[in-house]
Amino acid sequence: MGTPTRSSNTRIGNEMMRLLLTTFAGVVFGIFLGIICLCISILQVNLPSNLFRLIDLTYIEDKYSGFSTQDLLNVLSSLRSCKGRSHRHSDTKIWVPSNPRGVERLPPHIVASESDLYPRRLWGLPCEDLIIKPRYLVCFAVGYEQKNNIDAAVKKFSENFTFMLFHYDGRTSEWDDLEWSKGAIHVSTLKQTKWWYAKRFLHPDIVAPYDYIFIWDEDLGLENFDAEEYIKLVRQHGMDISQPGVASNSELSWWMTKRRNDTEVHKETEERPGWCTDPHLPPCSGFVEIMAPVFSREAWRCVWYMIQNDLVHGWGLDLALRKCVEPAHEKIGVVDSQWIVHQTVPSLGNQGQAEKGKAPWEGVRERCKREWTTFKERMAAAEKDYYKAKGIIDPLNSTSH
């Protein structure tokens, strides 16, 4: 009587075990398929079209009898559908590596990588906003005390120029009575230099429409200067970085900038004894001063990146301008037939702060000198690091040529 009972119990136990194993196998198989589907979605892998023929469904059905062939086909069909949706999503996702950094998700034809300083109307059609597009940009760092001098200077520039004033004293509205000022770009931050403004507001992609960019001091006399004639000569002589000659009766820091009476332009000079180790190097050649420089669009792109964000006076920059054009002794020069007078008005210098018994201008001058030293050290270190990374002997420290 006991034997049938034990047989029945054994059969029930076997069925329970089989059910548990089948359930466990189904769960594991389901997790496995889910992982595959996820991987396909991430990696966008194209499964082979003969996937179903590669899988031995009969073997799986025999191994896990709880699954029918139809059940497995349904699972694999879902897997193929998952893969198909992922592939379609991948095809419609925009990613353009050649776009500027950070905008790879935009279609290329909507990317506006450059801008300009042209004022526009609030009404009408955008294509009708500009009667004329100025080709050149002239910037002055100004204080109100130099208003009359700037007004006279502006009259030397044609309608081909956009005017931009950097107000270091904050008195912008007091220029409104000048007609040309109403169409100028005014930027105001107290006690800042033109190089501080240039680094922050003259990014090469903002001033890209302009062929030439003038970045000038406010204390210049332009009675003998014509901007259009100046541009003609700069183009004619292939100068990417230039300045007008400075009248000999002006205070001169460098002989290179002195106006000559016997030529239209000059690109080299003889300096004081011992100042030039090479006639093709600054300050005898490849050099203009930071007082009244003029940059081509291409040269300005390089110079802007060389301007240090925290060094606001620009001292030492003029001696490094040659690094932005090649050959510098041909691409940098002074225009003698269009010349200026340096009036030497230390108006920005007086914007300093008196400290430790020193006048405001003295503190400004001390910082100028420190910035010059800092800039030279940074440039030397950057070049040294470059040569070291390239495995090249630093030419400045090499005795062999």
ROMI-355607 format. One record per residue (C-alpha): residue number from 0; residue in one letter; x, y, z. Coordinates in steps of 0.05 Angstrom, whole numbers. Layout:
BEGIN
{r NUM,A,{X,Y,Z}}
...
***
This chain:
BEGIN
{r 0,M,{0,0,0}}
{r 1,G,{59,48,13}}
{r 2,T,{92,40,-55}}
{r 3,P,{40,76,-98}}
{r 4,T,{41,135,-49}}
{r 5,R,{117,142,-53}}
{r 6,S,{113,137,-129}}
{r 7,S,{60,192,-131}}
{r 8,N,{101,236,-85}}
{r 9,T,{163,226,-128}}
{r 10,R,{125,243,-191}}
{r 11,I,{98,307,-159}}
{r 12,G,{167,326,-134}}
{r 13,N,{197,315,-203}}
{r 14,E,{143,359,-235}}
{r 15,M,{154,413,-184}}
{r 16,M,{229,411,-196}}
{r 17,R,{218,413,-271}}
{r 18,L,{171,472,-263}}
{r 19,L,{222,509,-219}}
{r 20,L,{278,495,-268}}
{r 21,T,{236,517,-327}}
{r 22,T,{216,581,-291}}
{r 23,F,{288,596,-272}}
{r 24,A,{312,583,-343}}
{r 25,G,{258,629,-370}}
{r 26,V,{278,685,-323}}
{r 27,V,{352,678,-341}}
{r 28,F,{336,675,-415}}
{r 29,G,{292,736,-409}}
{r 30,I,{346,776,-374}}
{r 31,F,{396,754,-427}}
{r 32,L,{351,778,-483}}
{r 33,G,{338,844,-446}}
{r 34,I,{413,857,-440}}
{r 35,I,{423,843,-514}}
{r 36,C,{367,891,-533}}
{r 37,L,{397,945,-488}}
{r 38,C,{466,935,-518}}
{r 39,I,{438,940,-588}}
{r 40,S,{402,1005,-570}}
{r 41,I,{466,1035,-542}}
{r 42,L,{516,1011,-592}}
{r 43,Q,{469,1012,-652}}
{r 44,V,{493,944,-675}}
{r 45,N,{462,916,-738}}
{r 46,L,{442,844,-727}}
{r 47,P,{451,796,-786}}
{r 48,S,{388,783,-826}}
{r 49,N,{396,707,-817}}
{r 50,L,{397,712,-741}}
{r 51,F,{335,667,-733}}
{r 52,R,{366,613,-777}}
{r 53,L,{429,614,-735}}
{r 54,I,{391,598,-671}}
{r 55,D,{373,524,-661}}
{r 56,L,{302,533,-637}}
{r 57,T,{290,458,-632}}
{r 58,Y,{349,451,-585}}
{r 59,I,{322,507,-540}}
{r 60,E,{253,477,-541}}
{r 61,D,{280,408,-521}}
{r 62,K,{325,438,-468}}
{r 63,Y,{271,482,-438}}
{r 64,S,{206,446,-453}}
{r 65,G,{166,499,-419}}
{r 66,F,{176,543,-481}}
{r 67,S,{143,529,-547}}
{r 68,T,{175,547,-613}}
{r 69,Q,{122,602,-623}}
{r 70,D,{141,632,-556}}
{r 71,L,{213,637,-576}}
{r 72,L,{195,666,-643}}
{r 73,N,{154,720,-608}}
{r 74,V,{213,738,-563}}
{r 75,L,{262,742,-621}}
{r 76,S,{212,782,-662}}
{r 77,S,{208,833,-605}}
{r 78,L,{284,835,-603}}
{r 79,R,{286,851,-677}}
{r 80,S,{234,905,-667}}
{r 81,C,{276,935,-611}}
{r 82,K,{336,936,-656}}
{r 83,G,{296,968,-713}}
{r 84,R,{271,1024,-669}}
{r 85,S,{341,1039,-644}}
{r 86,H,{368,1040,-715}}
{r 87,R,{314,1088,-738}}
{r 88,H,{328,1134,-678}}
{r 89,S,{402,1133,-695}}
{r 90,D,{389,1154,-767}}
{r 91,T,{349,1216,-745}}
{r 92,K,{396,1239,-689}}
{r 93,I,{438,1299,-711}}
{r 94,W,{512,1299,-693}}
{r 95,V,{561,1341,-735}}
{r 96,P,{633,1337,-708}}
{r 97,S,{655,1392,-756}}
{r 98,N,{609,1443,-721}}
{r 99,P,{640,1489,-669}}
{r 100,R,{650,1456,-601}}
{r 101,G,{586,1448,-562}}
{r 102,V,{538,1455,-622}}
{r 103,E,{548,1387,-654}}
{r 104,R,{473,1373,-646}}
{r 105,L,{453,1428,-694}}
{r 106,P,{447,1420,-769}}
{r 107,P,{505,1458,-802}}
{r 108,H,{463,1507,-842}}
{r 109,I,{432,1537,-779}}
{r 110,V,{498,1549,-744}}
{r 111,A,{516,1624,-744}}
{r 112,S,{589,1623,-720}}
{r 113,E,{603,1696,-736}}
{r 114,S,{569,1762,-718}}
{r 115,D,{581,1836,-730}}
{r 116,L,{573,1905,-698}}
{r 117,Y,{521,1932,-747}}
{r 118,P,{461,1963,-712}}
{r 119,R,{395,1937,-738}}
{r 120,R,{323,1963,-739}}
{r 121,L,{267,1936,-697}}
{r 122,W,{219,1935,-757}}
{r 123,G,{219,1917,-831}}
{r 124,L,{257,1863,-866}}
{r 125,P,{326,1842,-841}}
{r 126,C,{354,1844,-911}}
{r 127,E,{336,1918,-916}}
{r 128,D,{366,1939,-850}}
{r 129,L,{434,1962,-876}}
{r 130,I,{441,2015,-930}}
{r 131,I,{517,2005,-927}}
{r 132,K,{560,1954,-892}}
{r 133,P,{623,1987,-866}}
{r 134,R,{686,1948,-884}}
{r 135,Y,{731,1976,-829}}
{r 136,L,{727,1984,-754}}
{r 137,V,{759,2040,-713}}
{r 138,C,{760,2036,-637}}
{r 139,F,{781,2091,-588}}
{r 140,A,{788,2085,-513}}
{r 141,V,{760,2152,-491}}
{r 142,G,{745,2199,-433}}
{r 143,Y,{699,2258,-438}}
{r 144,E,{757,2308,-432}}
{r 145,Q,{781,2284,-501}}
{r 146,K,{713,2292,-534}}
{r 147,N,{734,2349,-580}}
{r 148,N,{797,2313,-602}}
{r 149,I,{758,2249,-618}}
{r 150,D,{705,2289,-655}}
{r 151,A,{759,2319,-699}}
{r 152,A,{792,2251,-709}}
{r 153,V,{727,2217,-731}}
{r 154,K,{719,2266,-788}}
{r 155,K,{781,2235,-819}}
{r 156,F,{744,2169,-829}}
{r 157,S,{691,2156,-882}}
{r 158,E,{624,2120,-879}}
{r 159,N,{663,2056,-893}}
{r 160,F,{681,2055,-819}}
{r 161,T,{643,2031,-758}}
{r 162,F,{661,2073,-697}}
{r 163,M,{667,2040,-629}}
{r 164,L,{682,2080,-565}}
{r 165,F,{707,2048,-501}}
{r 166,H,{688,2096,-445}}
{r 167,Y,{734,2088,-386}}
{r 168,D,{700,2144,-347}}
{r 169,G,{627,2123,-355}}
{r 170,R,{605,2189,-386}}
{r 171,T,{571,2160,-448}}
{r 172,S,{508,2202,-453}}
{r 173,E,{548,2266,-457}}
{r 174,W,{569,2248,-528}}
{r 175,D,{497,2247,-554}}
{r 176,D,{501,2317,-583}}
{r 177,L,{550,2292,-636}}
{r 178,E,{512,2266,-696}}
{r 179,W,{562,2210,-713}}
{r 180,S,{560,2187,-640}}
{r 181,K,{487,2166,-649}}
{r 182,G,{508,2112,-697}}
{r 183,A,{570,2091,-659}}
{r 184,I,{577,2031,-612}}
{r 185,H,{588,2054,-541}}
{r 186,V,{616,2007,-488}}
{r 187,S,{627,2032,-417}}
{r 188,T,{664,2002,-357}}
{r 189,L,{701,2047,-309}}
{r 190,K,{776,2052,-309}}
{r 191,Q,{791,2000,-363}}
{r 192,T,{842,2002,-419}}
{r 193,K,{831,1991,-493}}
{r 194,W,{863,1923,-489}}
{r 195,W,{816,1902,-434}}
{r 196,Y,{758,1922,-479}}
{r 197,A,{789,1891,-541}}
{r 198,K,{797,1823,-508}}
{r 199,R,{725,1822,-485}}
{r 200,F,{688,1856,-542}}
{r 201,L,{729,1847,-606}}
{r 202,H,{731,1771,-612}}
{r 203,P,{753,1753,-683}}
{r 204,D,{685,1720,-697}}
{r 205,I,{650,1785,-677}}
{r 206,V,{693,1831,-721}}
{r 207,A,{698,1782,-778}}
{r 208,P,{662,1828,-829}}
{r 209,Y,{716,1881,-823}}
{r 210,D,{778,1879,-868}}
{r 211,Y,{818,1923,-820}}
{r 212,I,{812,1939,-746}}
{r 213,F,{841,2004,-717}}
{r 214,I,{853,2002,-641}}
{r 215,W,{876,2072,-623}}
{r 216,D,{891,2117,-565}}
{r 217,E,{850,2181,-555}}
{r 218,D,{907,2232,-555}}
{r 219,L,{925,2230,-628}}
{r 220,G,{925,2289,-676}}
{r 221,L,{899,2269,-745}}
{r 222,E,{904,2334,-784}}
{r 223,N,{950,2301,-835}}
{r 224,F,{915,2234,-839}}
{r 225,D,{864,2206,-888}}
{r 226,A,{837,2137,-870}}
{r 227,E,{817,2115,-940}}
{r 228,E,{886,2134,-968}}
{r 229,Y,{918,2097,-911}}
{r 230,I,{880,2033,-927}}
{r 231,K,{901,2038,-1000}}
{r 232,L,{974,2042,-981}}
{r 233,V,{969,1985,-931}}
{r 234,R,{938,1940,-985}}
{r 235,Q,{988,1963,-1037}}
{r 236,H,{1048,1946,-993}}
{r 237,G,{1020,1881,-965}}
{r 238,M,{1020,1901,-892}}
{r 239,D,{977,1860,-844}}
{r 240,I,{999,1900,-783}}
{r 241,S,{1015,1974,-790}}
{r 242,Q,{1010,2043,-760}}
{r 243,P,{1015,2115,-785}}
{r 244,G,{1082,2150,-779}}
{r 245,V,{1089,2194,-717}}
{r 246,A,{1111,2266,-726}}
{r 247,S,{1183,2277,-705}}
{r 248,N,{1162,2333,-657}}
{r 249,S,{1123,2282,-617}}
{r 250,E,{1150,2243,-558}}
{r 251,L,{1177,2177,-588}}
{r 252,S,{1192,2113,-551}}
{r 253,W,{1217,2076,-613}}
{r 254,W,{1252,2103,-675}}
{r 255,M,{1215,2053,-718}}
{r 256,T,{1151,2094,-710}}
{r 257,K,{1182,2161,-731}}
{r 258,R,{1154,2189,-795}}
{r 259,R,{1200,2194,-854}}
{r 260,N,{1194,2250,-906}}
{r 261,D,{1224,2213,-966}}
{r 262,T,{1180,2151,-972}}
{r 263,E,{1107,2127,-970}}
{r 264,V,{1121,2070,-921}}
{r 265,H,{1180,2039,-885}}
{r 266,K,{1188,1970,-854}}
{r 267,E,{1256,1975,-820}}
{r 268,T,{1299,2026,-784}}
{r 269,E,{1364,2035,-746}}
{r 270,E,{1353,2038,-672}}
{r 271,R,{1398,2060,-615}}
{r 272,P,{1464,2023,-611}}
{r 273,G,{1455,1953,-582}}
{r 274,W,{1379,1952,-587}}
{r 275,C,{1374,1905,-646}}
{r 276,T,{1409,1838,-649}}
{r 277,D,{1380,1825,-718}}
{r 278,P,{1358,1878,-770}}
{r 279,H,{1296,1836,-785}}
{r 280,L,{1274,1833,-712}}
{r 281,P,{1240,1884,-666}}
{r 282,P,{1248,1940,-653}}
{r 283,C,{1287,1950,-719}}
{r 284,S,{1236,1912,-762}}
{r 285,G,{1172,1872,-754}}
{r 286,F,{1148,1924,-704}}
{r 287,V,{1095,1977,-691}}
{r 288,E,{1075,2009,-626}}
{r 289,I,{1011,1994,-587}}
{r 290,M,{991,2068,-590}}
{r 291,A,{958,2066,-659}}
{r 292,P,{961,1996,-690}}
{r 293,V,{920,1973,-749}}
{r 294,F,{907,1899,-760}}
{r 295,S,{881,1860,-819}}
{r 296,R,{826,1811,-804}}
{r 297,E,{874,1752,-808}}
{r 298,A,{927,1784,-764}}
{r 299,W,{877,1805,-712}}
{r 300,R,{852,1734,-703}}
{r 301,C,{922,1714,-681}}
{r 302,V,{936,1776,-640}}
{r 303,W,{869,1770,-602}}
{r 304,Y,{889,1701,-578}}
{r 305,M,{957,1726,-557}}
{r 306,I,{928,1781,-513}}
{r 307,Q,{929,1757,-441}}
{r 308,N,{864,1764,-404}}
{r 309,D,{893,1793,-341}}
{r 310,L,{947,1837,-372}}
{r 311,V,{907,1899,-390}}
{r 312,H,{959,1950,-412}}
{r 313,G,{987,1913,-472}}
{r 314,W,{1059,1929,-456}}
{r 315,G,{1106,1880,-491}}
{r 316,L,{1051,1860,-540}}
{r 317,D,{1082,1904,-595}}
{r 318,L,{1148,1866,-592}}
{r 319,A,{1111,1800,-602}}
{r 320,L,{1065,1820,-660}}
{r 321,R,{1115,1791,-709}}
{r 322,K,{1094,1721,-686}}
{r 323,C,{1027,1730,-720}}
{r 324,V,{1051,1744,-791}}
{r 325,E,{1104,1714,-837}}
{r 326,P,{1151,1742,-859}}
{r 327,A,{1143,1796,-806}}
{r 328,H,{1195,1843,-834}}
{r 329,E,{1152,1848,-897}}
{r 330,K,{1082,1844,-867}}
{r 331,I,{1091,1897,-812}}
{r 332,G,{1107,1970,-826}}
{r 333,V,{1095,2044,-817}}
{r 334,V,{1057,2089,-866}}
{r 335,D,{1095,2154,-872}}
{r 336,S,{1052,2192,-921}}
{r 337,Q,{992,2188,-874}}
{r 338,W,{1018,2211,-807}}
{r 339,I,{995,2230,-738}}
{r 340,V,{1017,2271,-678}}
{r 341,H,{1021,2240,-609}}
{r 342,Q,{995,2293,-561}}
{r 343,T,{1017,2255,-498}}
{r 344,V,{956,2267,-456}}
{r 345,P,{959,2219,-396}}
{r 346,S,{884,2219,-384}}
{r 347,L,{877,2144,-371}}
{r 348,G,{938,2145,-327}}
{r 349,N,{902,2193,-281}}
{r 350,Q,{847,2140,-272}}
{r 351,G,{894,2103,-225}}
{r 352,Q,{893,2106,-149}}
{r 353,A,{941,2143,-104}}
{r 354,E,{975,2095,-56}}
{r 355,K,{1033,2101,-7}}
{r 356,G,{1046,2173,-25}}
{r 357,K,{1049,2159,-100}}
{r 358,A,{1008,2196,-152}}
{r 359,P,{955,2156,-190}}
{r 360,W,{995,2155,-255}}
{r 361,E,{1056,2126,-218}}
{r 362,G,{1018,2064,-197}}
{r 363,V,{992,2056,-268}}
{r 364,R,{1062,2061,-296}}
{r 365,E,{1090,2010,-246}}
{r 366,R,{1036,1960,-266}}
{r 367,C,{1052,1971,-340}}
{r 368,K,{1124,1952,-328}}
{r 369,R,{1106,1891,-286}}
{r 370,E,{1058,1867,-341}}
{r 371,W,{1113,1874,-393}}
{r 372,T,{1158,1829,-352}}
{r 373,T,{1102,1779,-340}}
{r 374,F,{1084,1776,-413}}
{r 375,K,{1155,1763,-434}}
{r 376,E,{1162,1708,-383}}
{r 377,R,{1097,1675,-405}}
{r 378,M,{1116,1677,-478}}
{r 379,A,{1185,1648,-465}}
{r 380,A,{1156,1593,-421}}
{r 381,A,{1102,1576,-473}}
{r 382,E,{1153,1570,-529}}
{r 383,K,{1200,1529,-486}}
{r 384,D,{1143,1480,-469}}
{r 385,Y,{1125,1474,-542}}
{r 386,Y,{1196,1458,-565}}
{r 387,K,{1204,1409,-508}}
{r 388,A,{1140,1372,-525}}
{r 389,K,{1162,1368,-598}}
{r 390,G,{1232,1345,-580}}
{r 391,I,{1262,1406,-613}}
{r 392,I,{1321,1445,-586}}
{r 393,D,{1298,1515,-566}}
{r 394,P,{1327,1560,-621}}
{r 395,L,{1332,1618,-572}}
{r 396,N,{1378,1578,-526}}
{r 397,S,{1417,1541,-579}}
{r 398,T,{1486,1562,-599}}
{r 399,S,{1484,1523,-664}}
{r 400,H,{1450,1551,-726}}
***
